[in-house]
């Protein structure tokens, strides 16, 4: 029984390490790809908005539970060709976007850079 624990612990550690490295490499790869992508400004319309709410539970040493929430905001834009792109947008801009707005969308790869509404 005691000889099995080190094997499971070692296996768990290796799996955790592989997942961590994979996520880190994927994130760095996307960051690098975005940096090498051209900055584009295209005519687009806001077609959808959504928020993703995450709840985090924290347990302090003094026995008090703390709950915090965070919201990640997304907006979907449709360009003149009919293609749709969803971007993570800052909360300050999310509130200013209205479905149906038309204007100039600026982005670089998968990175949202801004939206300028036009009348």
N, CA, C and O atoms as CSV, one atom per row, in Angstrom:
chain,resi,resn,atom,element,x,y,z
A,1,UNK,N,N,0.822,-1.193,0.000
A,1,UNK,CA,C,0.000,0.000,0.000
A,1,UNK,C,C,0.864,1.255,0.000
A,1,UNK,O,O,0.606,2.189,-0.759
A,2,UNK,N,N,1.903,1.279,0.860
A,2,UNK,CA,C,2.750,2.466,0.944
A,2,UNK,C,C,3.627,2.623,-0.292
A,2,UNK,O,O,4.097,3.727,-0.563
A,3,UNK,N,N,3.860,1.556,-1.047
A,3,UNK,CA,C,4.672,1.647,-2.252
A,3,UNK,C,C,3.886,2.220,-3.424
A,3,UNK,O,O,4.483,2.673,-4.400
A,4,UNK,N,N,2.568,2.208,-3.345
A,4,UNK,CA,C,1.729,2.707,-4.419
A,4,UNK,C,C,1.641,4.239,-4.379
A,4,UNK,O,O,1.555,4.879,-5.428
A,5,UNK,N,N,1.662,4.824,-3.188
A,5,UNK,CA,C,1.520,6.275,-3.052
A,5,UNK,C,C,2.583,7.056,-3.833
A,5,UNK,O,O,2.224,7.983,-4.560
A,6,UNK,N,N,3.861,6.727,-3.716
A,6,UNK,CA,C,4.863,7.486,-4.483
A,6,UNK,C,C,4.636,7.397,-6.001
A,6,UNK,O,O,4.906,8.358,-6.722
A,7,UNK,N,N,4.151,6.272,-6.477
A,7,UNK,CA,C,3.892,6.124,-7.912
A,7,UNK,C,C,2.757,7.051,-8.328
A,7,UNK,O,O,2.880,7.775,-9.316
A,8,UNK,N,N,1.644,7.038,-7.579
A,8,UNK,CA,C,0.520,7.913,-7.903
A,8,UNK,C,C,0.905,9.384,-7.770
A,8,UNK,O,O,0.535,10.201,-8.613
A,9,UNK,N,N,1.646,9.723,-6.718
A,9,UNK,CA,C,2.085,11.097,-6.526
A,9,UNK,C,C,2.981,11.546,-7.685
A,9,UNK,O,O,2.818,12.646,-8.213
A,10,UNK,N,N,3.911,10.702,-8.069
A,10,UNK,CA,C,4.804,11.023,-9.188
A,10,UNK,C,C,4.038,11.171,-10.489
A,10,UNK,O,O,4.308,12.083,-11.271
A,11,UNK,N,N,3.085,10.281,-10.727
A,11,UNK,CA,C,2.272,10.348,-11.943
A,11,UNK,C,C,1.431,11.630,-11.965
A,11,UNK,O,O,1.341,12.297,-12.996
A,12,UNK,N,N,0.819,11.969,-10.835
A,12,UNK,CA,C,0.032,13.189,-10.743
A,12,UNK,C,C,0.913,14.411,-11.010
A,12,UNK,O,O,0.506,15.320,-11.734
A,13,UNK,N,N,2.106,14.437,-10.437
A,13,UNK,CA,C,3.022,15.559,-10.622
A,13,UNK,C,C,3.422,15.701,-12.088
A,13,UNK,O,O,3.471,16.816,-12.608
A,14,UNK,N,N,3.706,14.601,-12.752
A,14,UNK,CA,C,4.095,14.649,-14.167
A,14,UNK,C,C,2.937,15.155,-15.026
A,14,UNK,O,O,3.145,15.984,-15.912
A,15,UNK,N,N,1.728,14.670,-14.776
A,15,UNK,CA,C,0.558,15.122,-15.538
A,15,UNK,C,C,0.332,16.613,-15.304
A,15,UNK,O,O,0.085,17.356,-16.254
A,16,UNK,N,N,0.412,17.058,-14.050
A,16,UNK,CA,C,0.242,18.470,-13.728
A,16,UNK,C,C,1.295,19.317,-14.448
A,16,UNK,O,O,0.970,20.363,-15.011
A,17,UNK,N,N,2.524,18.880,-14.432
A,17,UNK,CA,C,3.611,19.610,-15.082
A,17,UNK,C,C,3.405,19.706,-16.592
A,17,UNK,O,O,3.624,20.764,-17.181
A,18,UNK,N,N,2.985,18.604,-17.223
A,18,UNK,CA,C,2.737,18.598,-18.673
A,18,UNK,C,C,1.593,19.551,-19.020
A,18,UNK,O,O,1.695,20.299,-19.992
A,19,UNK,N,N,0.514,19.536,-18.248
A,19,UNK,CA,C,-0.621,20.430,-18.504
A,19,UNK,C,C,-0.185,21.881,-18.325
A,19,UNK,O,O,-0.525,22.729,-19.150
A,20,UNK,N,N,0.553,22.179,-17.273
A,20,UNK,CA,C,1.025,23.537,-17.015
A,20,UNK,C,C,1.902,24.040,-18.158
A,20,UNK,O,O,1.718,25.163,-18.628
A,21,UNK,N,N,2.837,23.237,-18.604
A,21,UNK,CA,C,3.730,23.626,-19.701
A,21,UNK,C,C,2.944,23.809,-20.993
A,21,UNK,O,O,3.205,24.751,-21.741
A,22,UNK,N,N,1.989,22.929,-21.267
A,22,UNK,CA,C,1.177,23.034,-22.480
A,22,UNK,C,C,0.380,24.338,-22.498
A,22,UNK,O,O,0.339,25.025,-23.519
A,23,UNK,N,N,-0.251,24.677,-21.381
A,23,UNK,CA,C,-1.037,25.912,-21.299
A,23,UNK,C,C,-0.123,27.129,-21.460
A,23,UNK,O,O,-0.476,28.083,-22.153
A,24,UNK,N,N,1.044,27.097,-20.824
A,24,UNK,CA,C,1.980,28.221,-20.923
A,24,UNK,C,C,2.478,28.403,-22.358
A,24,UNK,O,O,2.535,29.527,-22.856
A,25,UNK,N,N,2.834,27.313,-23.019
A,25,UNK,CA,C,3.324,27.399,-24.394
A,25,UNK,C,C,2.225,27.901,-25.323
A,25,UNK,O,O,2.485,28.718,-26.207
A,26,UNK,N,N,1.000,27.420,-25.129
A,26,UNK,CA,C,-0.114,27.867,-25.961
A,26,UNK,C,C,-0.369,29.364,-25.772
A,26,UNK,O,O,-0.587,30.081,-26.749
A,27,UNK,N,N,-0.343,29.840,-24.532
A,27,UNK,CA,C,-0.547,31.258,-24.253
A,27,UNK,C,C,0.548,32.124,-24.859
A,27,UNK,O,O,0.263,33.160,-25.460
A,28,UNK,N,N,1.797,31.704,-24.704
A,28,UNK,CA,C,2.914,32.456,-25.286
A,28,UNK,C,C,2.855,32.442,-26.805
A,28,UNK,O,O,3.189,33.436,-27.450
A,29,UNK,N,N,2.433,31.323,-27.377
A,29,UNK,CA,C,2.313,31.221,-28.827
A,29,UNK,C,C,1.251,32.185,-29.352
A,29,UNK,O,O,1.470,32.856,-30.360
A,30,UNK,N,N,0.097,32.260,-28.675
A,30,UNK,CA,C,-0.969,33.174,-29.093
A,30,UNK,C,C,-0.522,34.620,-28.931
A,30,UNK,O,O,-0.802,35.450,-29.796
A,31,UNK,N,N,0.170,34.934,-27.839
A,31,UNK,CA,C,0.671,36.284,-27.607
A,31,UNK,C,C,1.645,36.681,-28.720
A,31,UNK,O,O,1.574,37.792,-29.245
A,32,UNK,N,N,2.547,35.774,-29.073
A,32,UNK,CA,C,3.525,36.034,-30.130
A,32,UNK,C,C,2.831,36.206,-31.481
A,32,UNK,O,O,3.184,37.096,-32.255
A,33,UNK,N,N,1.841,35.349,-31.763
A,33,UNK,CA,C,1.106,35.445,-33.028
A,33,UNK,C,C,0.376,36.782,-33.120
A,33,UNK,O,O,0.387,37.421,-34.171
A,34,UNK,N,N,-0.260,37.209,-32.024
A,34,UNK,CA,C,-0.945,38.504,-32.017
A,34,UNK,C,C,0.042,39.639,-32.272
A,34,UNK,O,O,-0.258,40.563,-33.029
A,35,UNK,N,N,1.212,39.577,-31.648
A,35,UNK,CA,C,2.201,40.636,-31.820
A,35,UNK,C,C,2.703,40.730,-33.254
A,35,UNK,O,O,3.072,41.814,-33.704
A,36,UNK,N,N,2.725,39.617,-33.979
A,36,UNK,CA,C,3.195,39.613,-35.358
A,36,UNK,C,C,2.071,39.788,-36.380
A,36,UNK,O,O,2.330,39.848,-37.582
A,37,UNK,N,N,0.838,39.869,-35.913
A,37,UNK,CA,C,-0.299,40.097,-36.809
A,37,UNK,C,C,-0.422,41.587,-37.096
A,37,UNK,O,O,-0.059,42.418,-36.264
A,38,UNK,N,N,-0.938,41.921,-38.282
A,38,UNK,CA,C,-1.125,43.339,-38.579
A,38,UNK,C,C,-2.291,43.917,-37.770
A,38,UNK,O,O,-3.242,43.210,-37.437
A,39,UNK,N,N,-2.201,45.196,-37.466
A,39,UNK,CA,C,-3.330,45.896,-36.844
A,39,UNK,C,C,-4.311,46.235,-37.954
A,39,UNK,O,O,-3.960,46.903,-38.926
A,40,UNK,N,N,-5.537,45.770,-37.801
A,40,UNK,CA,C,-6.553,45.988,-38.831
A,40,UNK,C,C,-7.689,46.826,-38.275
A,40,UNK,O,O,-8.076,46.684,-37.115
A,41,UNK,N,N,-8.215,47.697,-39.117
A,41,UNK,CA,C,-9.420,48.455,-38.803
A,41,UNK,C,C,-10.408,48.180,-39.921
A,41,UNK,O,O,-10.141,48.473,-41.087
A,42,UNK,N,N,-11.562,47.611,-39.554
A,42,UNK,CA,C,-12.569,47.219,-40.542
A,42,UNK,C,C,-13.941,47.716,-40.093
A,42,UNK,O,O,-14.181,47.943,-38.907
A,43,UNK,N,N,-14.835,47.880,-41.071
A,43,UNK,CA,C,-16.220,48.231,-40.755
A,43,UNK,C,C,-16.890,46.992,-40.159
A,43,UNK,O,O,-16.766,45.889,-40.691
A,44,UNK,N,N,-17.597,47.189,-39.054
A,44,UNK,CA,C,-18.229,46.057,-38.376
A,44,UNK,C,C,-19.454,46.537,-37.615
A,44,UNK,O,O,-19.647,47.730,-37.383
A,45,UNK,N,N,-20.274,45.563,-37.236
A,45,UNK,CA,C,-21.451,45.832,-36.418
A,45,UNK,C,C,-21.401,44.944,-35.180
A,45,UNK,O,O,-20.963,43.795,-35.248
A,46,UNK,N,N,-21.849,45.479,-34.056
A,46,UNK,CA,C,-21.952,44.699,-32.822
A,46,UNK,C,C,-23.195,43.828,-32.960
A,46,UNK,O,O,-24.300,44.346,-33.114
A,47,UNK,N,N,-23.022,42.502,-32.905
A,47,UNK,CA,C,-24.180,41.614,-33.062
A,47,UNK,C,C,-24.546,40.879,-31.771
A,47,UNK,O,O,-25.657,40.362,-31.656
A,48,UNK,N,N,-23.638,40.825,-30.806
A,48,UNK,CA,C,-23.962,40.148,-29.542
A,48,UNK,C,C,-22.983,40.589,-28.460
A,48,UNK,O,O,-21.852,40.988,-28.735
A,49,UNK,N,N,-23.459,40.502,-27.222
A,49,UNK,CA,C,-22.629,40.777,-26.049
A,49,UNK,C,C,-22.924,39.700,-25.018
A,49,UNK,O,O,-24.041,39.190,-24.931
A,50,UNK,N,N,-21.902,39.362,-24.237
A,50,UNK,CA,C,-22.134,38.410,-23.151
A,50,UNK,C,C,-21.107,38.622,-22.064
A,50,UNK,O,O,-20.023,39.153,-22.304
A,51,UNK,N,N,-21.457,38.204,-20.880
A,51,UNK,CA,C,-20.543,38.261,-19.749
A,51,UNK,C,C,-20.410,36.882,-19.138
A,51,UNK,O,O,-21.378,36.123,-19.081
A,52,UNK,N,N,-19.217,36.561,-18.684
A,52,UNK,CA,C,-18.952,35.275,-18.040
A,52,UNK,C,C,-18.582,35.557,-16.589
A,52,UNK,O,O,-17.530,36.135,-16.317
A,53,UNK,N,N,-19.435,35.154,-15.664
A,53,UNK,CA,C,-19.231,35.434,-14.243
A,53,UNK,C,C,-18.561,34.236,-13.581
A,53,UNK,O,O,-19.018,33.101,-13.712
A,54,UNK,N,N,-17.462,34.510,-12.863
A,54,UNK,CA,C,-16.743,33.468,-12.123
A,54,UNK,C,C,-16.838,33.779,-10.635
A,54,UNK,O,O,-16.672,34.926,-10.221
A,55,UNK,N,N,-17.104,32.761,-9.842
A,55,UNK,CA,C,-17.161,32.913,-8.387
A,55,UNK,C,C,-15.952,32.192,-7.785
A,55,UNK,O,O,-15.604,31.079,-8.178
A,56,UNK,N,N,-15.334,32.857,-6.831
A,56,UNK,CA,C,-14.153,32.302,-6.176
A,56,UNK,C,C,-14.411,32.230,-4.676
A,56,UNK,O,O,-14.797,33.221,-4.057
A,57,UNK,N,N,-14.198,31.057,-4.100
A,57,UNK,CA,C,-14.381,30.859,-2.661
A,57,UNK,C,C,-13.001,30.779,-2.017
A,57,UNK,O,O,-12.139,30.017,-2.455
A,58,UNK,N,N,-12.806,31.584,-0.963
A,58,UNK,CA,C,-11.543,31.606,-0.239
A,58,UNK,C,C,-11.833,31.277,1.224
A,58,UNK,O,O,-12.770,31.818,1.811
A,59,UNK,N,N,-11.040,30.403,1.800
A,59,UNK,CA,C,-11.200,30.029,3.204
A,59,UNK,C,C,-9.963,30.502,3.952
A,59,UNK,O,O,-8.856,30.033,3.689
A,60,UNK,N,N,-10.152,31.437,4.889
A,60,UNK,CA,C,-9.036,31.957,5.663
A,60,UNK,C,C,-8.680,31.022,6.807
A,60,UNK,O,O,-9.460,30.142,7.174
A,61,UNK,N,N,-7.496,31.223,7.363
A,61,UNK,CA,C,-7.041,30.418,8.493
A,61,UNK,C,C,-7.903,30.645,9.726
A,61,UNK,O,O,-7.994,29.768,10.585
A,62,UNK,N,N,-8.544,31.823,9.826
A,62,UNK,CA,C,-9.390,32.104,10.986
A,62,UNK,C,C,-10.795,31.520,10.854
A,62,UNK,O,O,-11.658,31.769,11.695
A,63,UNK,N,N,-11.021,30.739,9.791
A,63,UNK,CA,C,-12.288,30.041,9.627
A,63,UNK,C,C,-13.362,30.825,8.909
A,63,UNK,O,O,-14.506,30.377,8.836
A,64,UNK,N,N,-13.022,31.977,8.381
A,64,UNK,CA,C,-14.009,32.812,7.690
A,64,UNK,C,C,-13.938,32.547,6.197
A,64,UNK,O,O,-12.865,32.584,5.594
A,65,UNK,N,N,-15.104,32.279,5.605
A,65,UNK,CA,C,-15.178,32.081,4.158
A,65,UNK,C,C,-15.405,33.422,3.470
A,65,UNK,O,O,-16.208,34.241,3.918
A,66,UNK,N,N,-14.681,33.628,2.376
A,66,UNK,CA,C,-14.854,34.834,1.569
A,66,UNK,C,C,-15.222,34.400,0.159
A,66,UNK,O,O,-14.659,33.444,-0.376
A,67,UNK,N,N,-16.159,35.103,-0.427
A,67,UNK,CA,C,-16.581,34.816,-1.794
A,67,UNK,C,C,-16.369,36.083,-2.613
A,67,UNK,O,O,-16.809,37.165,-2.223
A,68,UNK,N,N,-15.698,35.942,-3.740
A,68,UNK,CA,C,-15.537,37.069,-4.650
A,68,UNK,C,C,-15.976,36.630,-6.038
A,68,UNK,O,O,-15.934,35.448,-6.379
A,69,UNK,N,N,-16.392,37.594,-6.817
A,69,UNK,CA,C,-16.807,37.295,-8.182
A,69,UNK,C,C,-16.036,38.193,-9.142
A,69,UNK,O,O,-15.598,39.286,-8.781
A,70,UNK,N,N,-15.883,37.715,-10.357
A,70,UNK,CA,C,-15.286,38.531,-11.413
A,70,UNK,C,C,-16.058,38.248,-12.698
A,70,UNK,O,O,-16.550,37.141,-12.920
A,71,UNK,N,N,-16.150,39.260,-13.523
A,71,UNK,CA,C,-16.880,39.126,-14.777
A,71,UNK,C,C,-15.943,39.409,-15.937
A,71,UNK,O,O,-15.223,40.407,-15.937
A,72,UNK,N,N,-15.956,38.531,-16.918
A,72,UNK,CA,C,-15.205,38.719,-18.152
A,72,UNK,C,C,-16.222,39.053,-19.233
A,72,UNK,O,O,-17.231,38.365,-19.389
A,73,UNK,N,N,-15.944,40.116,-19.974
A,73,UNK,CA,C,-16.897,40.607,-20.968
A,73,UNK,C,C,-16.437,40.262,-22.379
A,73,UNK,O,O,-15.249,40.320,-22.697
A,74,UNK,N,N,-17.414,39.897,-23.224
A,74,UNK,CA,C,-17.146,39.552,-24.619
A,74,UNK,C,C,-18.138,40.275,-25.518
A,74,UNK,O,O,-19.291,40.496,-25.145
A,75,UNK,N,N,-17.669,40.638,-26.711
A,75,UNK,CA,C,-18.548,41.228,-27.728
A,75,UNK,C,C,-18.281,40.523,-29.049
A,75,UNK,O,O,-17.136,40.223,-29.387
A,76,UNK,N,N,-19.354,40.262,-29.792
A,76,UNK,CA,C,-19.237,39.647,-31.109
A,76,UNK,C,C,-19.519,40.698,-32.166
A,76,UNK,O,O,-20.519,41.414,-32.111
A,77,UNK,N,N,-18.606,40.773,-33.135
A,77,UNK,CA,C,-18.716,41.746,-34.221
A,77,UNK,C,C,-18.882,41.002,-35.536
A,77,UNK,O,O,-18.291,39.940,-35.735
A,78,UNK,N,N,-19.685,41.558,-36.428
A,78,UNK,CA,C,-19.845,41.005,-37.774
A,78,UNK,C,C,-19.288,42.016,-38.759
A,78,UNK,O,O,-19.689,43.180,-38.770
A,79,UNK,N,N,-18.348,41.552,-39.596
A,79,UNK,CA,C,-17.733,42.426,-40.597
A,79,UNK,C,C,-18.526,42.341,-41.896
A,79,UNK,O,O,-19.441,41.527,-42.023
A,80,UNK,N,N,-18.169,43.183,-42.853
A,80,UNK,CA,C,-18.930,43.293,-44.103
A,80,UNK,C,C,-19.004,41.986,-44.872
A,80,UNK,O,O,-19.975,41.759,-45.594
A,81,UNK,N,N,-17.993,41.110,-44.738
A,81,UNK,CA,C,-18.007,39.837,-45.463
A,81,UNK,C,C,-18.989,38.834,-44.849
A,81,UNK,O,O,-19.257,37.785,-45.434
A,82,UNK,N,N,-19.524,39.163,-43.664
A,82,UNK,CA,C,-20.439,38.259,-42.983
A,82,UNK,C,C,-19.766,37.439,-41.895
A,82,UNK,O,O,-20.445,36.778,-41.109
A,83,UNK,N,N,-18.432,37.473,-41.840
A,83,UNK,CA,C,-17.708,36.752,-40.791
A,83,UNK,C,C,-17.953,37.403,-39.437
A,83,UNK,O,O,-18.124,38.618,-39.335
A,84,UNK,N,N,-17.968,36.563,-38.392
A,84,UNK,CA,C,-18.151,37.063,-37.035
A,84,UNK,C,C,-16.912,36.760,-36.216
A,84,UNK,O,O,-16.281,35.714,-36.366
A,85,UNK,N,N,-16.578,37.706,-35.340
A,85,UNK,CA,C,-15.427,37.545,-34.462
A,85,UNK,C,C,-15.831,37.962,-33.053
A,85,UNK,O,O,-16.469,38.997,-32.856
A,86,UNK,N,N,-15.448,37.139,-32.075
A,86,UNK,CA,C,-15.739,37.463,-30.679
A,86,UNK,C,C,-14.433,37.870,-30.003
A,86,UNK,O,O,-13.406,37.207,-30.150
A,87,UNK,N,N,-14.496,38.970,-29.264
A,87,UNK,CA,C,-13.321,39.478,-28.566
A,87,UNK,C,C,-13.628,39.700,-27.095
A,87,UNK,O,O,-14.754,40.024,-26.718
A,88,UNK,N,N,-12.611,39.519,-26.279
A,88,UNK,CA,C,-12.669,39.900,-24.877
A,88,UNK,C,C,-12.522,41.418,-24.844
A,88,UNK,O,O,-11.552,41.958,-25.377
A,89,UNK,N,N,-13.480,42.114,-24.222
A,89,UNK,CA,C,-13.443,43.577,-24.189
A,89,UNK,C,C,-13.418,44.054,-22.740
A,89,UNK,O,O,-13.962,43.389,-21.858
A,90,UNK,N,N,-12.792,45.199,-22.491
A,90,UNK,CA,C,-12.791,45.747,-21.130
A,90,UNK,C,C,-14.200,46.124,-20.695
A,90,UNK,O,O,-15.033,46.499,-21.521
A,91,UNK,N,N,-14.462,46.025,-19.408
A,91,UNK,CA,C,-15.784,46.364,-18.882
A,91,UNK,C,C,-16.208,47.778,-19.194
A,91,UNK,O,O,-17.390,48.035,-19.421
A,92,UNK,N,N,-15.255,48.708,-19.211
A,92,UNK,CA,C,-15.587,50.109,-19.485
A,92,UNK,C,C,-16.097,50.295,-20.909
A,92,UNK,O,O,-16.917,51.181,-21.151
A,93,UNK,N,N,-15.638,49.489,-21.847
A,93,UNK,CA,C,-16.129,49.580,-23.226
A,93,UNK,C,C,-17.361,48.711,-23.442
A,93,UNK,O,O,-18.210,49.036,-24.272
A,94,UNK,N,N,-17.467,47.609,-22.700
A,94,UNK,CA,C,-18.611,46.710,-22.822
A,94,UNK,C,C,-19.911,47.466,-22.588
A,94,UNK,O,O,-20.880,47.294,-23.328
A,95,UNK,N,N,-19.928,48.299,-21.564
A,95,UNK,CA,C,-21.129,49.055,-21.226
A,95,UNK,C,C,-21.508,50.084,-22.281
A,95,UNK,O,O,-22.666,50.496,-22.362
A,96,UNK,N,N,-20.541,50.500,-23.088
A,96,UNK,CA,C,-20.802,51.508,-24.117
A,96,UNK,C,C,-21.263,50.890,-25.431
A,96,UNK,O,O,-21.790,51.594,-26.292
A,97,UNK,N,N,-21.073,49.588,-25.595
A,97,UNK,CA,C,-21.464,48.908,-26.829
A,97,UNK,C,C,-22.937,48.530,-26.778
A,97,UNK,O,O,-23.434,48.064,-25.752
A,98,UNK,N,N,-23.623,48.734,-27.885
A,98,UNK,CA,C,-25.035,48.361,-27.993
A,98,UNK,C,C,-25.181,47.491,-29.233
A,98,UNK,O,O,-24.661,47.817,-30.300
A,99,UNK,N,N,-25.897,46.378,-29.078
A,99,UNK,CA,C,-26.124,45.517,-30.241
A,99,UNK,C,C,-26.767,46.338,-31.357
A,99,UNK,O,O,-27.743,47.057,-31.144
A,100,UNK,N,N,-26.191,46.209,-32.549
A,100,UNK,CA,C,-26.669,46.975,-33.690
A,100,UNK,C,C,-25.778,48.160,-34.011
A,100,UNK,O,O,-25.880,48.734,-35.095
A,101,UNK,N,N,-24.894,48.539,-33.073
A,101,UNK,CA,C,-23.958,49.633,-33.350
A,101,UNK,C,C,-23.099,49.288,-34.551
A,101,UNK,O,O,-22.696,48.138,-34.727
A,102,UNK,N,N,-22.821,50.284,-35.373
A,102,UNK,CA,C,-21.929,50.116,-36.522
A,102,UNK,C,C,-20.776,51.086,-36.362
A,102,UNK,O,O,-20.924,52.184,-35.825
A,103,UNK,N,N,-19.605,50.643,-36.852
A,103,UNK,CA,C,-18.454,51.514,-36.753
A,103,UNK,C,C,-17.186,50.819,-37.185
A,103,UNK,O,O,-17.219,49.832,-37.920
A,104,UNK,N,N,-16.058,51.348,-36.717
A,104,UNK,CA,C,-14.741,50.834,-37.075
A,104,UNK,C,C,-14.192,49.991,-35.935
A,104,UNK,O,O,-13.973,50.487,-34.830
A,105,UNK,N,N,-13.975,48.717,-36.213
A,105,UNK,CA,C,-13.396,47.774,-35.262
A,105,UNK,C,C,-11.903,47.677,-35.536
A,105,UNK,O,O,-11.487,47.438,-36.670
A,106,UNK,N,N,-11.100,47.864,-34.495
A,106,UNK,CA,C,-9.653,47.735,-34.617
A,106,UNK,C,C,-9.210,46.544,-33.777
A,106,UNK,O,O,-9.565,46.436,-32.604
A,107,UNK,N,N,-8.433,45.652,-34.384
A,107,UNK,CA,C,-7.951,44.463,-33.684
A,107,UNK,C,C,-6.602,44.037,-34.245
A,107,UNK,O,O,-6.189,44.469,-35.321
A,108,UNK,N,N,-5.934,43.187,-33.496
A,108,UNK,CA,C,-4.647,42.635,-33.915
A,108,UNK,C,C,-4.652,41.157,-33.540
A,108,UNK,O,O,-4.498,40.805,-32.370
A,109,UNK,N,N,-4.828,40.306,-34.526
A,109,UNK,CA,C,-4.949,38.875,-34.249
A,109,UNK,C,C,-6.238,38.619,-33.499
A,109,UNK,O,O,-7.326,38.909,-33.997
A,110,UNK,N,N,-6.111,38.069,-32.288
A,110,UNK,CA,C,-7.288,37.840,-31.451
A,110,UNK,C,C,-7.423,38.909,-30.381
A,110,UNK,O,O,-8.239,38.771,-29.470
A,111,UNK,N,N,-6.646,39.957,-30.474
A,111,UNK,CA,C,-6.610,41.023,-29.474
A,111,UNK,C,C,-7.491,42.193,-29.911
A,111,UNK,O,O,-7.265,42.791,-30.964
A,112,UNK,N,N,-8.496,42.513,-29.093
A,112,UNK,CA,C,-9.386,43.654,-29.331
A,112,UNK,C,C,-8.639,44.931,-28.977
A,112,UNK,O,O,-8.044,45.030,-27.904
A,113,UNK,N,N,-8.669,45.911,-29.883
A,113,UNK,CA,C,-7.993,47.179,-29.634
A,113,UNK,C,C,-8.962,48.352,-29.511
A,113,UNK,O,O,-8.613,49.380,-28.931
A,114,UNK,N,N,-10.165,48.215,-30.044
A,114,UNK,CA,C,-11.125,49.300,-29.883
A,114,UNK,C,C,-12.235,49.262,-30.926
A,114,UNK,O,O,-12.150,48.568,-31.940
A,115,UNK,N,N,-13.264,50.026,-30.640
A,115,UNK,CA,C,-14.408,50.153,-31.556
A,115,UNK,C,C,-14.840,51.607,-31.534
A,115,UNK,O,O,-15.123,52.167,-30.475
A,116,UNK,N,N,-14.889,52.212,-32.708
A,116,UNK,CA,C,-15.322,53.613,-32.839
A,116,UNK,C,C,-16.673,53.634,-33.532
A,116,UNK,O,O,-16.781,53.342,-34.723
A,117,UNK,N,N,-17.700,53.984,-32.771
A,117,UNK,CA,C,-19.069,54.025,-33.290
A,117,UNK,C,C,-19.211,55.116,-34.330
A,117,UNK,O,O,-18.653,56.204,-34.192
A,118,UNK,N,N,-19.972,54.807,-35.380
A,118,UNK,CA,C,-20.275,55.791,-36.428
A,118,UNK,C,C,-21.783,55.948,-36.516
A,118,UNK,O,O,-22.532,55.000,-36.281
A,119,UNK,N,N,-22.220,57.144,-36.855
A,119,UNK,CA,C,-23.668,57.412,-36.955
A,119,UNK,C,C,-24.248,56.830,-38.208
A,119,UNK,O,O,-25.447,56.960,-38.452
